[in-house]
């Protein structure tokens, strides 16, 4: 089922590619054989009235901002310094001896057994089937 879908998709894409290439070829052919456009006489440029002069407007005077009264600076009480506690030194721990890893015993090799060869089975020969096809009729 998946094979049929992918095959039909592939065929669709190939058809789309071929149609796009033929369309571009036809468009190029039409562009080459297109008639030149008719040239129209130039129209005179219309005369526009002169620009209007805009008088400069006076800058508006903004009211001044009200003055903000100064606030008194906040005084915080001084925090007394706390004494730093002394950190006790870690006691020296003697290094412990590393334990010895016991050696693994050797695994004895197992004897290899010889496998006797089995006799090949003999099958009786089957008769070949004979086919009888009808002969085609001669066409006039």
C-alpha positions, -999 to +999 in steps of 0.1 A: +000+000+000+028+024+009+046+015-024+015+025-044+012+058-026+049+067-031+048+056-067+017+077-074+033+107-057+064+103-077+044+101-110+024+132-099+056+151-092+072+141-125+040+153-144+041+186-125+077+191-134+071+184-170+041+207-172+060+235-155+089+232-179+065+232-209+047+262-196+079+282-192+090+272-227+057+284-241+059+317-222+095+323-235+083+316-270+054+340-266+077+367-252+101+364-282+073+368-307+053+394-289+046+426-309+064+457-298+042+481-278+027+511-296+044+543-286+022+572-276+032+608-279+045+624-248+019+645-229+029+680-218+035+682-181+007+701-163+016+733-146+011+732-109+003+762-087+033+774-066+038+760-032+019+777-004+041+795+021+033+783+057+041+810+082+062+800+112+042+794+143+055+808+176+067+782+200+042+777+228+054+785+263+050+756+287+042+763+324+071+756+347+071+724+368+064+729+405+094+725+427+097+692+446+105+698+483+137+681+494+131+651+516+153+646+547+179+618+542+170+586+561+195+577+588+198+540+595+214+527+628+248+511+624+248+473+626+274+461+650+299+437+635+296+402+647+327+382+656+337+355+631+336+321+646+367+300+643+364+270+621+380+239+637+405+221+616+396+186+603+414+158+621+440+140+601+427+106+590+454+080+582+452+064+548+439+029+549+457+002+530+441-009+498+427-044+500+442-070+476+419-083+449+419-121+449+430-136+416+404-155+397+410-192+391+416-203+356+387-219+339+396-254+325+392-258+288+363-280+278+371-308+253+358-302+218+335-329+206+335-339+170+302-339+153+297-368+130+286-359+095+251-368+087+243-387+055+226-366+028+191-377+023+184-390-012+151-380-028+135-400-056+135-383-090+101-369-097+087-372-133+087-340-152+052-329-161+043-328-198+024-298-211+002-300-241-007-266-255-033-263-283-019-250-315-031-215-325-055-213-354-042-198-386-055-163-392-067-155-428 
